[in-house]
């Protein structure tokens, strides 16, 4: 089935373009990318729960929102997306909670590798520059979530 872009889909792409900077500040890319994905998780829950207002005061963590969203989806081919989003959350948590993380580089590479192994990645050959790979990985995760929320 052909997926036609909705106004919400194009707004989501524009939000990504507007808020995710290009450049070599990996920490800023990770923090902003995490926020953009969290926004999509929240929108998915609002669209798909029968009474989303019941969660308004729940103060759900990112991990809890992800668990809810992934539990509402039944396509086994989406495993790469949930794994990638979990890695993005771990990466963000390393930045937020550990000033000199020993695990940051490992999680960083795991995130990029998981996204680049995705069956949904539009271009098979990754860029050579690591910040371009990070930007593309964040875009790919955002795009995949946007397809599930906005189309």
WOBEL-V201470 format. One record per helix or strand of 2 or more residues. SS is the DSSP state (H for helix, E for strand). FROM is the first residue (numbers start at 1). TO is the last residue. If there is no record, write none. Layout:
# WOBEL-V201470
ss->SS from->FROM to->TO
ss->SS from->FROM to->TO
This chain:
# WOBEL-V201470
ss->H from->7 to->19
ss->H from->26 to->48
ss->H from->52 to->55
ss->H from->62 to->72
ss->H from->76 to->97
ss->H from->104 to->116
ss->H from->130 to->150
